[in-house]
């Protein structure tokens, strides 16, 4: 797992951890073998998002983990818009990460960035899949980036993790 501060995007080290929730599917993205070419070619996936982009991966991860994807609005799902679309569809949004939530950084780039939360850390950070394994988002970086989290799981479903 890499430690990364999203503000400065500096990888600090590679470590092993068992903090990801059991049963969370994070690997097996069907377009992985086509990346990054398919993304550069602007190929569209079954959720009407560009393949090999963070939005496509998170849509796949939500679907693979039995989460809703029926709230997506085709043509409006740039990462920067996920919080807004979630609000429009009555989906809870908060500042604290949960396993199975979508972390959203609407201002991290021109289009924003989203990631699927696969584990929580004792220090308030969280884990998300990256190209080379799990990436730990540190609490200090979270304070600076002010991400939001789209919470699709019900409280009953959360209790099972």
C-alpha positions, 0 to 999 in steps of 0.5 A: 500500500502506498501512503500518498498525500493528495495535496502534494502527491508524494508517495512515501512508502510501500507497505502491506496492510490488512485494513481493507474490509473483507469482501470488498471487490476492488480488482477486476476492472474489465477495461484494465488491459485496454488502459490508458489507450481506451481512455485517451481514445474516449471509449465509453463504458456501459455506465456511459463514462470514459473507460480507464478514467476514475469515474469508469473505475468507480462505476465498475466498483460500485456495480461489482459490490452491489451498489446502486448505479441507477443514479448516474446522469449520462453526460453529467458524471465528471468527477467534479459533479458526483456530489451535486448529482448525489444531492439531486438523487437524494443520496447522502453525502458527508465528510467522513469516509466509509467502506463502499463510499465514493470519495470525491475531490471536485477541485483536484483537477479540471474534472475532479477525481473520484475513488472507491473507499475500500478500507478505513485507517485508525488515524482517520485516513482511508484506503482506495485502489490505485494502479499499483496496489492500495493507496492510503489517503492520509488524514492530513491530506484529507484536511487539505483537500476537503473531499466529500463522500457519497454514501450509497450503503444503508446503515444496516448494510454498513453494520455487516462490515 
